[in-house]
Amino acid sequence: MITLHWNTGYRNGIPETEVEERFRTLLRRDGAGNDFLGWMDPESIAPEDLISEIVAEAERLRRLAKVVVVAGIGGSYLGARAVIEALSPAYPAEDQVRIAYAGNSLSEDDMHDLLELLDRTDYAVIVISKSGTTTETAVSFRLLQAHCERKYGAQAVERIVCITDKEKGALKKLAVRKGYPCYILPDDVGGRYSVLTPVGLLPIAVAGFDIRALVHEAAAMKGEILKQGVAHDAVRYACHRNTLYRQGTAIEVLASFEPRLHYIIEWWKQLYGESEGKEQKGLFPAGVVYTTDLHSMGQFMQEGSRLMMESFLTVASPQNSCAVPMLPEEENLDQLNYLAGRRLHEINRQAYLGTALAHEDGGVPSLTIELERLDAENLGRLLYFFEFACAISGYLLGVNPFDQPGVEAYKRNMFALLGKKGYEQEGVALRERLEQKNA
């Protein structure tokens, strides 16, 4: 169950006819980016037979490995990591399969430390890339593949699983040549919308979580949206944030008082940043985890430039119980006996309510998206909620929410500076620019 509360009132300055048309455009699948709408049908991109196959593959990897490395960047790992981190205990048991992440940076020290870990433990690798040539992931996988083959010889083929294009691309060719098990990223699903495909489902299943519940509840959220239409909170959320944007708001801050939702925020940042940040448009998606960030960003949120709206992501019921103990009065030096017997969740909730009121008084418009509890069912609903709202929001903004042309700019410059074939002249020009800047 997901509930949306309008802390400072629902704002919709967008004509109803415009909202209806954007909603119908998405459902008709005839708008910009309509060739990337496979995510809209969770039970079609993850049918029961595929889920069963993924669960079986996950069990096989869990028997083989104590560490499973997920190699991917952006949408190729963020969705999986978001769900895994949200559902995992803060301090896992020693016998629990550990999920490690690679291919999301070019840090030499991080890769060195990972390879040292893999030297001393049994492991497997899930590599995720549509093309197989994304630099960060491809470089990392080249190192991981070489390490795996040195350590396991011919058995390395059992420990590497590829998730890639159905027919083309460097990774697909490699998987066929080597005989690696292979799962398909559907052609009509973009990376940042891919968490309910094998891209997200296989790592989540390896971590031991219920992917059937995840998919089933995402489909249930779709059904609710179709039934309620533009009155659904996912559409209202899209309208609210676009109304504030048209009125001059520049930033949306997604804030949670639950540290386990940190990577849900990171996934949300990519989803909205890559979908809407085009043509010099869009709310900048930022994230904070309270109460920690109240001791760093709290001052700005309270009294800084009024650039932002705030969306709180809360959890109504914790999984566990932990209460503050009573101390003898002579030991009550911290003056906290007034909290004795009260659970940390209750204290944390009052911190959220107090923060929301303080930021409201400070002039920050806010809303709250509340999960009933932190489990696979609620996360499945939340993922689909944000995806559908993002699609509507992008159309209201007037951009294609399913492409990312701007991402290519840094890649061209990086290829040129590294001397990739075909980029020689651009490399010369860029090095001259850098010399002039450093002169």
PLY file of the C-alpha trace (Angstrom):
ply
format ascii 1.0
element vertex 439
property float x
property float y
property float z
element edge 438
property int vertex1
property int vertex2
end_header
0.00 0.00 0.00
1.31 3.46 -0.96
-0.31 6.64 0.30
0.40 10.19 -0.87
-0.13 13.13 1.48
-0.05 16.76 0.30
1.72 18.43 3.23
1.34 21.95 1.84
-1.64 21.32 -0.39
-2.00 19.84 -3.87
-1.05 22.31 -6.56
-2.25 21.90 -10.11
-2.00 24.85 -12.42
-2.08 22.66 -15.54
-5.30 22.65 -17.59
-7.30 19.44 -17.19
-7.43 19.03 -20.97
-3.62 19.04 -21.12
-3.34 16.45 -18.36
-5.95 14.22 -20.02
-4.20 14.45 -23.38
-0.76 13.57 -21.94
-2.31 10.65 -20.08
-4.08 9.38 -23.21
-0.90 9.85 -25.26
0.96 7.53 -22.92
-1.81 4.92 -22.92
-2.19 5.10 -26.72
1.58 4.68 -26.97
1.87 7.18 -29.80
3.96 9.89 -28.12
7.68 10.63 -28.21
9.75 7.58 -27.31
6.85 5.17 -27.84
9.27 2.43 -28.89
10.47 2.26 -25.25
7.22 1.56 -23.42
7.66 -2.13 -22.60
8.07 -1.22 -18.91
4.36 -0.32 -18.82
3.43 -4.03 -18.76
5.30 -5.66 -15.85
3.78 -9.11 -16.29
4.59 -9.09 -20.01
8.28 -8.25 -19.60
8.50 -10.66 -16.64
6.07 -13.54 -17.31
5.82 -16.46 -14.91
8.00 -18.79 -16.98
10.80 -16.19 -17.06
10.50 -15.56 -13.33
10.78 -19.29 -12.65
13.86 -19.48 -14.87
15.45 -16.51 -13.12
14.73 -17.96 -9.66
16.36 -21.25 -10.68
19.40 -19.44 -12.09
19.68 -17.38 -8.92
19.67 -20.53 -6.81
22.40 -22.02 -9.00
24.58 -18.92 -8.51
23.92 -18.91 -4.77
25.18 -22.49 -4.55
28.34 -21.58 -6.48
29.33 -18.29 -4.91
29.66 -16.40 -1.67
29.99 -13.13 -3.59
28.08 -12.25 -6.76
29.41 -9.22 -8.64
26.86 -7.16 -10.57
28.72 -5.29 -13.31
26.73 -2.45 -14.83
26.19 1.30 -14.72
23.15 3.56 -14.48
19.94 1.67 -15.08
21.91 -1.53 -15.49
22.50 -1.73 -11.75
20.74 1.08 -9.85
17.28 -0.51 -9.80
18.60 -3.82 -8.51
20.81 -2.15 -5.93
17.91 0.06 -4.79
15.69 -2.94 -4.03
18.49 -5.07 -2.57
19.73 -2.33 -0.23
16.17 -1.48 0.85
15.35 -5.08 1.77
18.71 -6.21 3.18
19.59 -6.06 6.88
22.10 -3.35 7.72
24.55 -5.99 8.93
23.98 -9.24 6.97
24.82 -12.65 8.38
28.23 -13.99 7.43
26.73 -16.93 5.52
24.50 -14.67 3.39
25.46 -14.29 -0.26
27.05 -10.88 -0.70
26.23 -8.68 -3.69
29.14 -6.53 -4.88
28.96 -3.89 -7.60
31.39 -3.05 -10.38
31.35 -1.30 -13.73
29.73 1.85 -12.36
32.96 3.85 -12.11
36.53 3.89 -13.39
38.16 3.92 -9.95
41.36 1.88 -10.05
41.50 1.56 -6.27
37.93 0.25 -6.08
38.62 -2.36 -8.74
41.89 -3.39 -7.07
40.08 -3.91 -3.76
37.32 -5.92 -5.43
39.80 -8.21 -7.19
41.61 -8.77 -3.89
38.32 -9.82 -2.33
37.64 -12.19 -5.22
41.08 -13.73 -4.79
40.01 -15.16 -1.45
36.38 -16.15 -2.01
34.21 -18.06 -4.45
32.31 -15.72 -6.71
30.20 -15.29 -9.82
29.60 -12.34 -12.14
26.42 -10.91 -13.66
27.38 -8.46 -16.40
24.67 -6.14 -17.71
25.06 -4.08 -20.86
22.84 -3.62 -23.90
25.77 -2.97 -26.21
28.68 -4.49 -24.36
30.78 -1.42 -25.17
29.82 1.02 -22.40
33.30 2.00 -21.26
32.94 1.75 -17.48
31.22 -1.64 -17.56
33.28 -3.06 -20.43
36.61 -2.17 -18.79
35.50 -3.64 -15.46
34.15 -6.80 -17.08
37.35 -7.33 -19.04
39.24 -7.38 -15.73
36.63 -9.57 -14.02
36.49 -12.05 -16.90
40.28 -12.37 -16.96
40.39 -12.89 -13.19
37.58 -15.49 -13.32
39.27 -17.45 -16.09
42.60 -17.44 -14.25
40.99 -18.62 -11.03
38.48 -21.17 -12.35
39.82 -22.17 -15.78
37.20 -23.96 -17.90
34.66 -23.69 -15.06
34.59 -19.90 -15.44
31.82 -20.34 -18.01
29.52 -21.48 -15.20
30.20 -18.36 -13.16
29.54 -15.58 -15.68
26.01 -14.61 -16.69
25.24 -11.96 -19.31
22.17 -9.73 -19.58
22.21 -8.00 -22.94
20.55 -7.53 -26.33
18.66 -10.42 -27.89
20.63 -10.50 -31.12
23.37 -7.86 -31.48
26.18 -6.16 -29.64
29.62 -7.03 -28.36
28.42 -8.69 -25.16
25.90 -10.85 -27.01
28.63 -12.03 -29.40
30.94 -12.78 -26.48
28.24 -14.71 -24.62
27.59 -16.90 -27.68
31.29 -17.46 -28.29
32.08 -18.36 -24.68
28.83 -20.20 -23.92
27.83 -17.95 -21.04
24.23 -18.16 -19.80
22.40 -15.18 -21.25
19.23 -13.22 -20.43
17.61 -10.59 -22.60
17.04 -6.90 -21.99
13.92 -6.28 -24.11
14.32 -3.92 -27.07
11.41 -1.79 -25.90
12.71 -1.14 -22.36
15.32 1.54 -21.66
17.95 1.00 -18.99
16.50 3.28 -16.31
13.09 1.59 -16.67
14.53 -1.94 -16.65
14.40 -2.96 -12.98
11.48 -5.36 -13.59
13.31 -7.17 -16.41
16.16 -9.67 -15.88
18.43 -6.61 -15.42
17.00 -6.08 -11.95
15.25 -9.35 -11.23
18.25 -11.69 -11.45
20.45 -9.76 -8.97
17.46 -9.25 -6.66
16.68 -12.98 -6.75
20.34 -13.83 -6.09
20.14 -11.60 -3.01
17.27 -13.81 -1.84
14.22 -11.60 -2.33
10.77 -12.31 -3.76
10.76 -11.14 -7.37
7.27 -12.56 -7.99
5.86 -10.20 -5.39
7.80 -7.32 -6.89
6.38 -7.89 -10.38
2.88 -8.78 -9.20
2.49 -5.61 -7.14
3.92 -3.43 -9.92
1.21 -4.87 -12.15
-1.36 -4.15 -9.43
-0.23 -0.52 -9.36
-0.67 -0.37 -13.14
-4.22 -1.67 -12.72
-5.01 1.01 -10.13
-3.70 3.75 -12.41
-5.76 2.51 -15.36
-8.86 2.33 -13.17
-8.49 5.77 -11.60
-7.07 7.58 -14.63
-5.87 11.15 -14.14
-7.24 11.13 -10.57
-4.51 8.65 -9.55
-1.79 9.98 -7.27
0.94 9.08 -9.77
-0.60 11.53 -12.26
-1.32 14.09 -9.54
2.31 13.89 -8.41
3.43 14.58 -11.99
1.03 17.55 -12.21
2.10 18.94 -8.81
5.82 18.95 -9.62
5.24 20.42 -13.09
3.01 23.15 -11.67
5.74 24.14 -9.21
8.31 24.01 -12.01
6.22 26.36 -14.15
6.01 28.68 -11.15
9.80 28.85 -10.83
10.82 25.88 -8.67
14.16 24.52 -9.86
14.89 21.49 -7.64
12.99 18.52 -6.26
14.54 17.02 -3.14
13.52 13.44 -2.36
14.03 12.98 1.37
13.77 9.87 3.52
14.20 9.18 7.20
15.08 5.54 6.40
18.77 5.00 5.45
17.89 1.77 3.62
16.10 3.88 1.02
19.30 5.70 0.02
19.61 3.76 -3.25
15.91 4.12 -3.99
16.68 7.85 -3.98
19.70 7.27 -6.24
17.55 5.25 -8.67
14.88 7.99 -8.60
17.53 10.63 -9.32
18.66 8.79 -12.43
15.09 8.08 -13.57
14.01 11.72 -13.40
17.33 13.35 -14.22
17.94 11.35 -17.39
14.28 11.44 -18.43
13.60 15.15 -17.98
16.91 17.00 -18.14
16.71 18.10 -21.78
16.39 21.29 -23.80
17.41 23.33 -20.72
14.27 22.10 -18.96
13.37 20.09 -15.89
13.50 20.00 -12.12
16.95 19.02 -10.84
16.49 15.80 -8.81
18.40 15.83 -5.51
18.27 13.54 -2.51
18.90 13.60 1.23
18.66 11.04 4.04
17.42 12.47 7.32
18.02 12.87 10.16
21.68 12.59 9.14
21.45 15.32 6.50
19.53 17.63 8.82
22.92 18.19 10.43
24.45 19.22 7.10
21.76 20.31 4.61
19.13 21.20 7.19
20.17 24.83 7.41
19.89 25.36 3.66
16.58 23.53 3.46
15.21 25.73 6.23
16.53 29.16 5.27
18.45 28.98 1.98
17.34 30.09 -1.47
13.73 29.06 -2.07
14.55 26.95 -5.15
13.12 23.61 -4.16
10.14 21.44 -3.46
10.51 18.51 -1.08
9.07 15.01 -1.42
9.31 12.86 1.71
9.53 9.07 1.29
8.48 7.40 4.53
7.73 3.91 5.89
4.69 3.51 8.16
5.67 0.27 9.95
9.21 -1.01 10.67
10.08 -4.69 10.46
11.66 -4.81 13.91
11.37 -3.29 17.37
13.97 -1.35 19.37
13.02 0.81 22.37
14.92 3.35 24.48
15.84 1.92 27.93
15.07 3.63 31.25
18.11 4.60 33.37
18.30 5.32 37.09
17.77 9.06 37.62
21.38 9.57 38.76
22.52 8.14 35.39
20.04 10.17 33.32
22.79 12.60 32.37
21.59 12.84 28.75
18.09 13.76 29.99
16.49 11.11 27.76
14.39 9.25 30.32
11.37 11.07 28.93
11.82 8.84 25.86
12.15 5.61 27.84
10.03 2.80 26.47
9.40 4.58 23.18
10.46 2.83 19.98
13.05 4.42 17.68
10.51 4.34 14.85
8.16 6.56 16.86
10.99 8.99 17.62
12.06 8.98 13.97
8.48 9.66 12.87
8.19 12.66 15.15
11.48 13.90 13.68
9.92 13.60 10.21
6.73 15.39 11.25
8.69 18.14 12.96
10.93 18.56 9.93
8.00 18.69 7.52
6.34 21.41 9.61
9.56 23.39 9.97
10.26 23.28 6.22
6.65 24.23 5.54
7.13 27.27 7.80
10.33 27.95 5.86
8.40 28.16 2.60
9.24 24.78 1.06
6.23 23.10 -0.62
6.19 19.41 0.26
4.36 16.11 -0.06
4.82 12.67 1.46
4.81 9.29 -0.25
4.33 6.66 2.44
4.98 2.93 2.11
2.99 0.71 4.43
6.12 -1.32 5.13
9.50 -1.99 3.54
8.96 -5.22 1.60
8.98 -6.49 -1.98
5.27 -5.81 -2.44
5.46 -2.15 -1.51
8.68 -1.61 -3.45
7.12 -3.12 -6.58
4.28 -0.63 -6.31
6.66 2.26 -5.62
8.87 1.51 -8.62
5.91 1.50 -10.99
4.44 4.61 -9.35
7.62 6.58 -10.01
8.06 5.20 -13.54
4.52 6.06 -14.62
4.66 9.48 -12.98
7.98 10.16 -14.71
6.53 9.35 -18.13
3.55 11.67 -17.57
5.78 14.36 -16.09
8.10 14.27 -19.09
5.21 14.67 -21.49
3.86 17.59 -19.43
7.32 19.11 -19.59
7.35 18.74 -23.37
10.35 16.39 -23.67
10.85 12.78 -24.69
11.19 11.01 -21.31
12.70 7.88 -22.85
15.87 9.07 -24.62
19.13 10.54 -23.31
20.97 12.35 -26.13
23.00 14.50 -23.75
24.77 11.50 -22.21
26.75 11.05 -25.41
28.66 14.36 -25.06
31.00 13.21 -22.29
31.53 9.89 -24.04
32.69 11.57 -27.26
35.13 13.75 -25.34
36.43 10.79 -23.31
36.94 8.65 -26.43
38.78 11.52 -28.13
41.07 12.15 -25.16
41.83 8.42 -24.84
42.74 8.19 -28.53
39.97 5.89 -29.71
40.08 5.20 -33.42
37.92 7.62 -35.38
38.23 10.40 -32.79
41.79 11.54 -33.59
40.99 15.07 -34.81
38.60 15.72 -31.94
41.31 14.54 -29.55
43.81 17.05 -30.91
41.30 19.89 -30.55
40.33 18.89 -27.00
43.94 18.59 -25.84
44.63 22.06 -27.25
41.66 23.41 -25.28
42.96 21.81 -22.11
46.44 23.21 -22.65
44.99 26.69 -23.11
42.89 26.34 -19.95
45.95 25.23 -17.96
48.31 27.85 -19.37
0 1
1 2
2 3
3 4
4 5
5 6
6 7
7 8
8 9
9 10
10 11
11 12
12 13
13 14
14 15
15 16
16 17
17 18
18 19
19 20
20 21
21 22
22 23
23 24
24 25
25 26
26 27
27 28
28 29
29 30
30 31
31 32
32 33
33 34
34 35
35 36
36 37
37 38
38 39
39 40
40 41
41 42
42 43
43 44
44 45
45 46
46 47
47 48
48 49
49 50
50 51
51 52
52 53
53 54
54 55
55 56
56 57
57 58
58 59
59 60
60 61
61 62
62 63
63 64
64 65
65 66
66 67
67 68
68 69
69 70
70 71
71 72
72 73
73 74
74 75
75 76
76 77
77 78
78 79
79 80
80 81
81 82
82 83
83 84
84 85
85 86
86 87
87 88
88 89
89 90
90 91
91 92
92 93
93 94
94 95
95 96
96 97
97 98
98 99
99 100
100 101
101 102
102 103
103 104
104 105
105 106
106 107
107 108
108 109
109 110
110 111
111 112
112 113
113 114
114 115
115 116
116 117
117 118
118 119
119 120
120 121
121 122
122 123
123 124
124 125
125 126
126 127
127 128
128 129
129 130
130 131
131 132
132 133
133 134
134 135
135 136
136 137
137 138
138 139
139 140
140 141
141 142
142 143
143 144
144 145
145 146
146 147
147 148
148 149
149 150
150 151
151 152
152 153
153 154
154 155
155 156
156 157
157 158
158 159
159 160
160 161
161 162
162 163
163 164
164 165
165 166
166 167
167 168
168 169
169 170
170 171
171 172
172 173
173 174
174 175
175 176
176 177
177 178
178 179
179 180
180 181
181 182
182 183
183 184
184 185
185 186
186 187
187 188
188 189
189 190
190 191
191 192
192 193
193 194
194 195
195 196
196 197
197 198
198 199
199 200
200 201
201 202
202 203
203 204
204 205
205 206
206 207
207 208
208 209
209 210
210 211
211 212
212 213
213 214
214 215
215 216
216 217
217 218
218 219
219 220
220 221
221 222
222 223
223 224
224 225
225 226
226 227
227 228
228 229
229 230
230 231
231 232
232 233
233 234
234 235
235 236
236 237
237 238
238 239
239 240
240 241
241 242
242 243
243 244
244 245
245 246
246 247
247 248
248 249
249 250
250 251
251 252
252 253
253 254
254 255
255 256
256 257
257 258
258 259
259 260
260 261
261 262
262 263
263 264
264 265
265 266
266 267
267 268
268 269
269 270
270 271
271 272
272 273
273 274
274 275
275 276
276 277
277 278
278 279
279 280
280 281
281 282
282 283
283 284
284 285
285 286
286 287
287 288
288 289
289 290
290 291
291 292
292 293
293 294
294 295
295 296
296 297
297 298
298 299
299 300
300 301
301 302
302 303
303 304
304 305
305 306
306 307
307 308
308 309
309 310
310 311
311 312
312 313
313 314
314 315
315 316
316 317
317 318
318 319
319 320
320 321
321 322
322 323
323 324
324 325
325 326
326 327
327 328
328 329
329 330
330 331
331 332
332 333
333 334
334 335
335 336
336 337
337 338
338 339
339 340
340 341
341 342
342 343
343 344
344 345
345 346
346 347
347 348
348 349
349 350
350 351
351 352
352 353
353 354
354 355
355 356
356 357
357 358
358 359
359 360
360 361
361 362
362 363
363 364
364 365
365 366
366 367
367 368
368 369
369 370
370 371
371 372
372 373
373 374
374 375
375 376
376 377
377 378
378 379
379 380
380 381
381 382
382 383
383 384
384 385
385 386
386 387
387 388
388 389
389 390
390 391
391 392
392 393
393 394
394 395
395 396
396 397
397 398
398 399
399 400
400 401
401 402
402 403
403 404
404 405
405 406
406 407
407 408
408 409
409 410
410 411
411 412
412 413
413 414
414 415
415 416
416 417
417 418
418 419
419 420
420 421
421 422
422 423
423 424
424 425
425 426
426 427
427 428
428 429
429 430
430 431
431 432
432 433
433 434
434 435
435 436
436 437
437 438
